[in-house]
Structure formats: structure tokens, C-alpha cells
Amino acid sequence: MDLDIRIINAATRGTEDKLVQIGIRDGSYVRIADSVPGDPKVEIDAEGNLVTESFVNGHLHLDKVYTLEKVGQDALGSYHGVGMGGAMTAIEQASRIKESYDESWIIENVRRAADWVRQAMDLGADVVGGIPWIEFTEADMRSHVDQMFELARIYDKDVSMLVDDAGDSTLRTLEYLAVQSIKYGWQGRVTAQHARAMALYEEPVFRRLTALMKKGGVSLVSDPQTGPLHARVEDLVKEGLPVALGQDDIADAYYPFGRNNMLEVGFLACHLLWMTTFPQMERVYDIVDRFRRQSSGHSGFRAQGRQPRQSCGADSAECLESSVGSRSSIGRHQGRQGGETDQIEL
């Protein structure tokens, strides 16, 4: 077997307490076994460390990283205020960074937003985006979604939209996103971001929403660490919907922390979502690696080859907890036999 990389002496979440070998070719795991034959270009000795699937961060505002000092802290107070009722105000305050911009250029071009999206698609963009909840009227919110879906149809691209990111229980852009996914037959190709208003929905509204998301094949990325409200992650997972976590912000107008460390994000999520039993922690670990493949459209990444364990006990809990204070993807991992190993993210 031709291999690019072979990892030896690796512990994985799916191979109990045995050390295994992992064969990698063309960026995918091709075999996990006691012994993987072949002549690899590179061989890595994991020395008993835990090897996990790569983490993929599907929600990060890279353009705003480390802009907090330029913007000031007013937006932080508004966005994190009681009930997130001032989320729109926070957006207006954050726009202060544009004071040095040429306003005439901004006004002229913002009116051509749909044209710029079309141009981006012509240049090869992979996904059609949108942020319909910031529109002032329900009609404009729906028009926003409609225009972006029509572009997705024309260019045959996936859709990803930031929805309902405020403490307003009347926001329903995720619901309409799911309806349009059904209409266009875009199941499995639509991802929603945030949906924080979901936390305020009455139960019948939430159940109708989950039914529509299932029918529409809509996945969701939640970032519970960056705002007082968050989507009902565990309930969505129990309903069988693909859910993932994202970093969202790094030292910008809406969040003063963040290091793009998905183990750290998972660790924070365990607390914020009250997913604190070992099985719940296992689900959080799944969300930051395996479930991400479903919600971002990636495939071929899961470290398969044996049946995964139903529960790793304290293993994943230790791995998530250890991520705090680490600036790399390496954290401490407590093995089931009591011996310490590192956690390696590939």
C-alpha cells in the first residue's frame, strides 16, 4: 500500500486501550489496524499519544481578529447585555471602525451587495453566504434569503447563513432558511450559524423548527462561548441534526478572548451547555471533530477502521479540560490505565 504518512503506536478514541497504526494517503485516513503495511514517505511515532481527527473551524470572522482595541468596548457591553436585546446596537457600534473609510465608496457599493456576491461566485467562491436577520422587516429578511438561494441555484453552490443572532424571540430566519432548502432541494447543502434566538423559543416553535431543519437537511454551527444566548445544541444533537462548534470571534468587538483552539472551545461548551457527564462530554468531542464533517460537507476524514467506542469515560473529559492554557493543538490526555499521554490533532 502506498502511503504518504504512517503513524505508529497511536491511541485513538475508537480502538479501546490498544495502540494501532494509521495509514494516510491523499489527505485521508485509509486504514487503521494493528499493523499497516506499506512504504510511507513519512513515519511518525505517536509514542502512545491520543490521535484524533482534524478539527475544522467552520465559523470564524478572520477579517476582525485583534480589532478590539480599534473598535472600543461599547459593542461588547451591548452584545453581551441581558438577553442580548442590544445585539443590533452592538453591530452599529462595531461599525465605528469604518469611520476612517471612504463613506461614499461604502454607500455606493453596499447597494450592490448582491452583485458583489455574484462576482465572488464568478471568481470561484465555494459557498453563497448571507446574514438575513439584520434586515429591518420580515419581507426584507425573506428577500435576502431568496436572492442568495437563487444565486446558489444558478452556480450550484452550498449555502451558509448567519441567522437570528439576537435576543429576539420573533426572529425566524432559520425557519425560513429551512423552508427554502426544501423548496430548492438543497438538503445537506445548507448550514446555519448562531441561531441564538432559538434559546427563547417556546417549545412548540422549537419543535416545528427542528422538523423543518430535518426535512430541509440544514446543519448548524453554534458558538456558545461568544454570547449570553446560544442554540439548543444538545437538543438538536438528540434530534439527529448535524451540529458543530466554532470559534466565531478572536479579540474583536463582540468577544475579547479566543485562540482558535477547538479543544478550548469544546471545554468551554461543556460548561456553557451543561454537558458535564462523561457521555455528554463524548458528544462535545464528537461535535468538534466528527460531527463537523457532516455540518461542513467534508467527508473522508473520520479515523475509521474499527468500531468506535460508545464511551471513552474520562478520556475525552481530560483531553478537553487540558486544552485550557495551551496555545497549540497539543493537550494532556489521561489514559484509561492511568498513564499520561499527549493528544495529537492531525
C-alpha positions as CSV (number, residue, x, y, z in Angstrom):
1,M,0.0,0.0,0.0
2,D,1.4,3.4,-1.0
3,L,1.2,5.9,1.9
4,D,2.0,9.5,2.5
5,I,2.2,9.1,6.3
6,R,2.1,6.2,8.7
7,I,1.5,6.8,12.3
8,I,2.7,4.1,14.7
9,N,2.0,3.5,18.4
10,A,-1.2,5.6,18.3
11,A,-4.1,5.6,20.7
12,T,-7.4,6.5,19.2
13,R,-10.9,7.0,20.6
14,G,-12.1,4.0,18.6
15,T,-9.5,1.4,19.4
16,E,-10.0,0.9,23.2
17,D,-6.7,0.6,25.0
18,K,-4.7,-0.9,22.1
19,L,-2.1,1.1,20.2
20,V,-2.6,1.0,16.5
21,Q,-1.1,2.2,13.2
22,I,-2.8,4.7,11.0
23,G,-2.2,5.0,7.2
24,I,-2.8,8.3,5.5
25,R,-2.9,8.9,1.7
26,D,-4.0,12.0,-0.2
27,G,-5.1,13.7,3.0
28,S,-7.4,10.9,4.1
29,Y,-7.2,8.1,6.6
30,V,-7.1,4.9,4.6
31,R,-6.5,2.2,7.2
32,I,-6.3,1.8,11.0
33,A,-5.1,-1.5,12.2
34,D,-2.6,-3.3,14.5
35,S,-0.2,-3.1,11.5
36,V,-0.5,-1.1,8.4
37,P,1.9,-2.3,5.6
38,G,3.4,-0.1,3.0
39,D,6.3,2.2,2.4
40,P,5.3,5.6,3.7
41,K,7.0,8.9,2.7
42,V,6.9,9.9,6.4
43,E,6.5,7.8,9.5
44,I,5.5,9.4,12.9
45,D,5.9,7.6,16.2
46,A,2.9,8.8,18.3
47,E,4.5,7.1,21.4
48,G,1.1,6.1,22.8
49,N,-0.4,9.6,22.3
50,L,-4.1,10.0,21.5
51,V,-4.5,10.8,17.8
52,T,-7.8,12.4,16.7
53,E,-9.4,13.5,13.5
54,S,-8.6,17.0,12.4
55,F,-10.7,19.8,13.8
56,V,-12.4,22.1,11.3
57,N,-13.5,25.6,12.4
58,G,-16.5,26.4,10.3
59,H,-17.3,29.8,11.8
60,L,-14.5,32.4,12.3
61,H,-14.6,36.1,11.5
62,L,-11.0,36.2,10.3
63,D,-11.3,39.8,9.0
64,K,-12.0,41.1,12.5
65,V,-9.3,39.3,14.5
66,Y,-7.5,41.5,17.0
67,T,-9.5,44.6,16.1
68,L,-11.0,45.1,19.6
69,E,-8.6,48.0,20.5
70,K,-9.5,49.8,17.3
71,V,-13.3,49.5,17.9
72,G,-13.5,50.1,21.6
73,Q,-15.6,48.2,24.2
74,D,-19.0,49.7,23.8
75,A,-20.2,46.9,21.5
76,L,-19.1,44.2,23.9
77,G,-21.4,45.7,26.5
78,S,-24.3,45.9,24.1
79,Y,-23.9,42.4,22.6
80,H,-23.4,40.7,26.0
81,G,-26.1,42.6,27.8
82,V,-29.0,41.0,29.4
83,G,-31.0,38.9,27.0
84,M,-28.9,40.1,24.0
85,G,-31.6,42.6,23.2
86,G,-28.9,45.1,22.1
87,A,-27.2,42.9,19.5
88,M,-28.2,45.2,16.7
89,T,-26.9,48.2,18.6
90,A,-23.6,46.3,19.1
91,I,-23.3,45.9,15.3
92,E,-23.8,49.6,14.8
93,Q,-21.2,50.4,17.5
94,A,-18.8,48.0,16.0
95,S,-19.1,49.8,12.7
96,R,-17.1,52.6,14.3
97,I,-14.0,51.0,12.8
98,K,-15.3,52.2,9.4
99,E,-15.1,55.9,10.4
100,S,-11.8,56.2,8.5
101,Y,-13.2,54.6,5.4
102,D,-14.4,56.5,2.3
103,E,-18.1,56.6,3.1
104,S,-19.1,57.4,-0.4
105,W,-17.5,54.2,-1.6
106,I,-19.2,52.2,1.1
107,I,-22.7,53.6,0.4
108,E,-22.3,53.2,-3.3
109,N,-21.2,49.6,-3.1
110,V,-23.4,48.3,-0.3
111,R,-26.3,48.9,-2.6
112,R,-24.7,46.4,-5.0
113,A,-24.2,43.7,-2.4
114,A,-26.0,41.0,-4.4
115,D,-23.8,42.0,-7.5
116,W,-20.7,41.6,-5.4
117,V,-21.8,38.2,-4.3
118,R,-22.4,37.2,-7.9
119,Q,-18.9,38.5,-8.8
120,A,-17.4,36.4,-6.0
121,M,-19.1,33.3,-7.4
122,D,-17.7,34.1,-10.8
123,L,-14.3,34.3,-9.2
124,G,-14.7,30.8,-7.8
125,A,-16.2,31.2,-4.3
126,D,-17.4,27.8,-2.9
127,V,-20.4,28.9,-0.8
128,V,-23.1,31.5,-1.0
129,G,-23.4,33.4,2.3
130,G,-26.0,35.7,3.9
131,I,-27.0,37.4,7.1
132,P,-30.7,37.9,6.7
133,W,-31.6,38.6,10.4
134,I,-30.1,42.2,10.3
135,E,-32.7,43.4,7.8
136,F,-35.4,45.6,9.3
137,T,-38.5,43.9,8.0
138,E,-39.7,40.4,7.7
139,A,-40.1,40.9,3.9
140,D,-36.5,42.1,3.6
141,M,-35.3,39.1,5.6
142,R,-37.0,36.7,3.3
143,S,-35.9,38.6,0.2
144,H,-32.3,38.4,1.4
145,V,-32.6,34.6,1.7
146,D,-34.4,34.3,-1.6
147,Q,-31.7,36.2,-3.5
148,M,-28.9,34.1,-2.1
149,F,-30.7,30.9,-2.8
150,E,-31.3,31.9,-6.4
151,L,-27.5,32.5,-6.7
152,A,-26.8,29.2,-5.1
153,R,-29.1,27.6,-7.7
154,I,-27.5,29.3,-10.6
155,Y,-24.0,28.5,-9.6
156,D,-24.8,25.1,-7.9
157,K,-23.2,26.1,-4.6
158,D,-23.8,25.4,-1.0
159,V,-25.4,27.9,1.3
160,S,-24.3,29.2,4.7
161,M,-26.0,32.0,6.6
162,L,-25.7,33.7,9.9
163,V,-29.2,33.7,11.4
164,D,-31.2,35.0,14.4
165,D,-28.2,36.4,16.3
166,A,-30.0,38.4,18.9
167,G,-32.3,38.1,21.9
168,D,-35.4,38.4,19.9
169,S,-37.8,35.5,20.0
170,T,-39.7,36.8,16.9
171,L,-36.6,36.2,14.7
172,R,-37.4,33.3,12.3
173,T,-34.7,33.5,9.6
174,L,-33.5,29.9,10.3
175,E,-37.0,28.6,9.9
176,Y,-37.3,30.4,6.5
177,L,-33.8,29.1,5.5
178,A,-35.0,25.6,6.1
179,V,-38.2,26.2,4.1
180,Q,-36.2,27.4,1.1
181,S,-33.8,24.5,1.4
182,I,-36.8,22.2,1.0
183,K,-38.1,24.3,-1.9
184,Y,-34.8,24.3,-3.8
185,G,-34.0,20.7,-2.9
186,W,-30.8,21.8,-1.2
187,Q,-30.9,19.2,1.6
188,G,-27.4,18.6,3.0
189,R,-26.1,21.7,1.4
190,V,-27.3,24.4,3.9
191,T,-25.6,25.5,7.1
192,A,-26.9,28.0,9.6
193,Q,-24.7,29.9,12.0
194,H,-25.6,31.0,15.6
195,A,-29.4,31.0,15.8
196,R,-29.2,32.3,19.3
197,A,-32.8,33.4,19.3
198,M,-33.7,29.7,19.4
199,A,-32.9,29.8,23.2
200,L,-36.0,32.0,23.6
201,Y,-38.5,30.0,21.5
202,E,-41.5,28.3,23.1
203,E,-41.3,24.5,22.9
204,P,-43.9,24.2,20.0
205,V,-41.9,26.7,18.0
206,F,-38.7,24.9,18.6
207,R,-40.2,21.5,17.7
208,R,-41.6,22.9,14.4
209,L,-38.1,24.4,13.7
210,T,-36.3,21.1,14.2
211,A,-38.8,19.3,12.0
212,L,-38.2,21.8,9.2
213,M,-34.4,21.6,9.7
214,K,-34.6,17.8,9.3
215,K,-36.7,18.0,6.2
216,G,-34.5,20.7,4.8
217,G,-31.3,18.9,5.7
218,V,-30.0,22.0,7.5
219,S,-27.0,21.8,9.8
220,L,-26.0,24.3,12.4
221,V,-22.8,25.8,13.9
222,S,-23.1,27.2,17.4
223,D,-20.6,29.4,19.3
224,P,-21.9,29.4,22.8
225,Q,-18.8,31.0,24.3
226,T,-19.2,34.3,22.4
227,G,-22.7,35.4,23.6
228,P,-25.1,35.0,26.5
229,L,-27.6,33.1,24.4
230,H,-26.9,30.0,22.2
231,A,-28.7,27.4,20.1
232,R,-30.1,24.4,21.9
233,V,-27.1,22.3,20.9
234,E,-27.8,19.1,22.9
235,D,-31.5,19.0,21.9
236,L,-30.5,19.4,18.3
237,V,-28.0,16.6,18.6
238,K,-30.6,14.3,20.2
239,E,-32.9,15.0,17.3
240,G,-30.2,13.7,15.0
241,L,-29.3,17.1,13.4
242,P,-25.7,17.8,12.4
243,V,-24.3,20.3,14.9
244,A,-20.8,21.8,15.2
245,L,-19.0,24.4,17.3
246,G,-17.0,27.3,16.1
247,Q,-14.5,29.9,17.5
248,D,-16.5,32.8,16.0
249,D,-14.5,35.8,17.3
250,I,-11.0,36.5,18.4
251,A,-10.4,39.7,20.3
252,D,-12.9,41.8,18.3
253,A,-15.9,44.0,19.1
254,Y,-18.0,41.0,20.2
255,Y,-15.6,38.8,22.2
256,P,-12.3,39.8,23.9
257,F,-10.8,36.3,24.0
258,G,-10.3,33.4,21.6
259,R,-7.2,31.5,20.3
260,N,-8.8,29.4,17.6
261,N,-8.2,26.3,19.7
262,M,-11.2,23.9,19.2
263,L,-10.3,21.9,22.2
264,E,-10.7,25.0,24.2
265,V,-14.0,25.8,22.5
266,G,-15.2,22.3,23.4
267,F,-14.0,22.7,27.0
268,L,-16.0,25.9,27.3
269,A,-19.0,24.4,25.7
270,C,-19.1,21.6,28.3
271,H,-19.7,24.3,30.9
272,L,-21.9,26.6,29.0
273,L,-24.2,23.9,27.6
274,W,-24.1,22.0,30.9
275,M,-22.9,18.9,29.1
276,T,-20.9,17.6,32.0
277,T,-21.5,13.9,32.3
278,F,-19.0,11.6,30.5
279,P,-21.4,10.6,27.7
280,Q,-22.2,14.3,27.2
281,M,-18.5,15.2,27.0
282,E,-18.1,12.5,24.4
283,R,-20.8,14.2,22.4
284,V,-19.0,17.5,22.7
285,Y,-15.8,15.9,21.5
286,D,-17.7,14.5,18.6
287,I,-19.1,17.9,17.8
288,V,-15.6,19.5,17.5
289,D,-14.4,16.8,15.2
290,R,-16.6,14.0,13.8
291,F,-19.9,15.9,13.6
292,R,-18.1,18.7,11.9
293,R,-17.7,16.6,8.8
294,Q,-21.5,16.5,8.4
295,S,-22.1,20.1,9.0
296,S,-19.4,21.4,6.7
297,G,-19.8,19.0,3.9
298,H,-16.4,17.4,4.4
299,S,-16.0,13.6,4.1
300,G,-13.3,11.1,4.3
301,F,-11.8,12.5,7.5
302,R,-13.1,10.2,10.1
303,A,-10.5,7.9,11.6
304,Q,-12.3,4.7,10.9
305,G,-11.1,1.1,10.6
306,R,-12.7,-0.2,13.8
307,Q,-15.9,0.4,15.6
308,P,-15.7,3.5,17.7
309,R,-16.2,3.2,21.5
310,Q,-19.6,4.1,22.9
311,S,-17.8,6.0,25.7
312,C,-14.3,6.9,26.5
313,G,-15.0,7.6,30.2
314,A,-12.8,10.3,31.5
315,D,-10.5,10.2,28.4
316,S,-12.2,13.0,26.4
317,A,-13.0,14.9,29.5
318,E,-9.4,15.0,30.4
319,C,-8.5,16.0,26.9
320,L,-11.0,18.8,26.8
321,E,-10.0,20.1,30.2
322,S,-6.3,20.0,29.4
323,S,-6.8,22.3,26.4
324,V,-7.1,25.4,28.6
325,G,-3.8,27.3,28.7
326,S,-2.5,25.5,25.6
327,R,-1.7,27.6,22.6
328,S,-1.2,24.6,20.3
329,S,-3.4,21.6,19.5
330,I,-1.5,19.5,22.0
331,G,-3.2,18.9,25.3
332,R,-2.7,16.5,28.1
333,H,-4.7,13.2,27.9
334,Q,-5.3,10.8,30.8
335,G,-5.3,7.2,29.6
336,R,-7.7,4.6,30.9
337,Q,-4.8,2.7,32.5
338,G,-3.8,5.8,34.4
339,G,-0.8,6.6,32.3
340,E,-0.4,10.1,30.8
341,T,-0.3,10.6,27.1
342,D,-0.4,13.6,24.8
343,Q,-3.3,14.4,22.5
344,I,-2.3,14.9,18.9
345,E,-4.6,16.6,16.4
346,L,-3.9,15.8,12.8
